C-alpha cells in the first residue's frame, strides 16, 4: 500500500469539514467492509456483524475491532477510547435499538406510537406482523382486552373480539387479502 499525504487547501472551514466527513465515511465503509475483516481476520468471507451510523461504528467481533482500530490509527484518525465501549455480554444499545447475539436479534422496546395504533384492527395487525407476536393472549392484551374478556373467550364473543381473533389467525396472509376480506370482497 503506497503512502500518500493529505494537504490542506485555503478554503472555508465548512468546506473542510464536509470533505473530512465524506472522507471519514468512505474510509469507515471501505475499511470495515473490504480491508479489515476479509483480509486480516476472516480471509475469503463477507463480514456482516457491524453497523455504521454517521461517524459511529459498532463492530460485533473483538478481533475485527482490534484490526479496525489499528488500521484507522495508521491512517491518522484518532479514536477516542474513553468513549468506546466493549461489551463482554454481547448486548449493545446503538441508534435507539437494543441488539443481542452479535447484532442478530433486536430486543428494542415497542414505541408508544406503535402501541397507540394497535387500537384499530389494521394497527393491531401491523403490530403483530412487525413484532412477530406468536401467543394469542399477548396479541389479545395488546389489542386492549383484559383478563375478563380473555376468560370469556369460549362463551359468546362480541364483534370486537371476533375481529381480533380473525386478525390473529390471518397474520401470515398478505395485507391485501385481509383488507379484501374485511370489506366483504372475495
Secondary structure, 3 states (H helix, E strand, C coil): CCCCCCCCCCCCHHHHHHHHHHHHHHHHHHHHHHHHHHHHHCCCCCCCCEEEECCEEEECCHHHHHHHHHHHHHCCCCCCCCCCCCCCCCCEEECCEEEECCCCEECCCCCHHHHHHCCCHHHHHHHHHHCCCCCHHHHHHHCCCCHHHHHCCCCCCCHHHHHHHHHHHCCCCCHHHHHHHHHCCC
